Amino acid sequence: MKRKQMWELRSDKVPCFSRIFIGFSHLTFMANEIDNVRYEEEFILNSRGLKLFTCRWLPKHCEPKALIFLCHGYAMECSISMKDAGIRLAKAGFAVHGIDYEGHGKSSGIPGYVPDFDGLVNDCSDHFTDICERKENRKKMRILLGESMGGAVALLLHRKKPEYWDGAVLVAPMCKIADEMKPNPMVTTVLTKLCKFIPTWKIIPTQDVIDAAFRLPQIREEIRANPYCYKGRPRLKTGYHLLTVSMDLEKRLQEVSLPFLVLHGEDDKVTDPSVSRLLFETASSSDKTFKLYQGMWHALTYGELPENINIVFSDVINWLDERTSVGNSRLEIQQKLANDVLAEAKTEVCA
């Protein structure tokens, strides 16, 4: 099959980003065309000069209901492991955008290394905001969808711009790492001190995250065979960030004010389901929903039994449809009022 490439340098959007757009021929994504989904990939340069991989799944024959922004988990990536999520949501009428963080997937950086969590969040914020502020998207609702560590990223994006995002879907969010996955406190103290001197070393003792997170053996093998997923032990500074970010989020759950749906598997051994319940109970949001799935593991959208994945996506899409139908009506009313005010002002000027 042929692949067609189109290179276009653009600097008319966010100043710290330049763009390399990669388009694909119809033959390359024939399966996606059958599903009425268009898939595109794009590389961007962030403010630190690193090349980051981004991708998107778009409904082919309809205007998107809303914008969905994917935040993937630790050691994961978007284009392969979140492909099913992108296709399902695009088929349901949403424009879905993803990004591989620094050190993850097809993006630049040391594999599995997060030198600065704020920088990671800022990269997502810059890219997602750029998309939202394009003329064709300004009237569309903006929804974050974060899985595991990506749930933490979504919550930090909300904290960064509390009024900007219209909602979030949090799938097994990393608001607290399960005790089974953490080293004992003494080891943690030693490793925290060492990370200042050897931040990239892969010496954190922990269980195999792949075995703990993914229920189906064939999916575990797919992930191990995926060259864009990191399979080594956590690097010291990365582990430090995962621990401190989750602890900070756990202490500040009451600050979450946007509408959200939080989903967790009852048998999750990676992130703590009880803290998702606490998020639901504590968050100041007036629109919040919590679903705990009996017998399900950590990876709810990729790695569970097919029938369980269908249940999860049914809940997600129903929640999105309910919010976007109300939200888009609200945006239309706001736009009409703005137009009426503008027309009235013009009339007064003419008079």
Buried (B, 14 or more C-beta within 10 A) or exposed (E): EEEEEEEEEEEEBBEBBBBBBBBBEEEBBEEBBEBBBBBBBBBBBBEBEBBBBBBBBBBBEEEBBBBBBBBBBBBBBBBBBBBEBBBBBBBBBBBBBBBBBBBBBBBBBBBBBBBEBEBBBBBBBBBBBBBBEEEEBEEBBBBBBBBBBBBBBBBBBBBBEEEBBBBBBBBBBBBBBBEEBBBEEEEBEEBBEBBEEEBBBBEBEBBEBBEBBBBBEEBBEBBEEBEBBBBEBBBBBBBBBBBEBBEBBBEEBEBBBBBBBBBBBEEBBBBBBEBBBBBBEBBEBEBBBBBBBEEBBBBBBBBBEEEBBEBBBEBBBEBBBBBBEEBBEEBEEEEEEEEEEEEEEEEEEEE
